[in-house]
Amino acid sequence: MKHRLHSPALSTTDATWLADTFARNRARFGGWRMEAEGEGDGNPPADGSGDPEQAFTQADVDRIVKERVQRERAKYADYDDLKVKAGEKATLEERVAEIEARAVKAETEALRARVAAEFGISTKAGPNGEPSDADLFLTGTDAESLTAQAKRLADRESERKKNGNHAPREGNNPQSGDDPVRNFARGLFDRANSE
């Protein structure tokens, strides 16, 4: 037995609002209804009293879901291609960075050779594979620092050549009469030997 709530009579405005709400819900839910446990299967009524446009069979639902999944997959169909292209881009960027590094190294080596030639610094390796003077002393990476290093090295080399690289009187024995301290010491010992 269904119970109805007894309420005072509705105003025309409230009754209109309530009727519109029910109509919207009927259109929206198309005959679907919630039933107590054991009463029906939740499908629209078989007698056709529900809205036929809104009634779905399981096959309809499966078809709609399948179409939706296909649309979503189509949105991301090029994902694998984009992933491959992104990997190629990273590889290309690495290759460009490597080429740029090699170009900078070649420019630096050419600049070092030019500065070494300008200041007469040897670029020839030592007899046992030792690094050249240019490799040891010209360590800058720009023209200013390489020039400053080469100038300092060249100035020291010219100073060495100017002053010579020898010890004065090396290999010469002084004559016995040249040094007064030596003569005095000999005189002391000569007297001791003669007595």
PyMOL commands that set and color helices and strands:
alter all, ss='L'
color gray80, all
select helices_A, chain A and resi 12-29+52-54+58-75+79-119+133-137+143-163+180-194
alter helices_A, ss='H'
color red, helices_A
deselect
rebuild
show_as cartoon
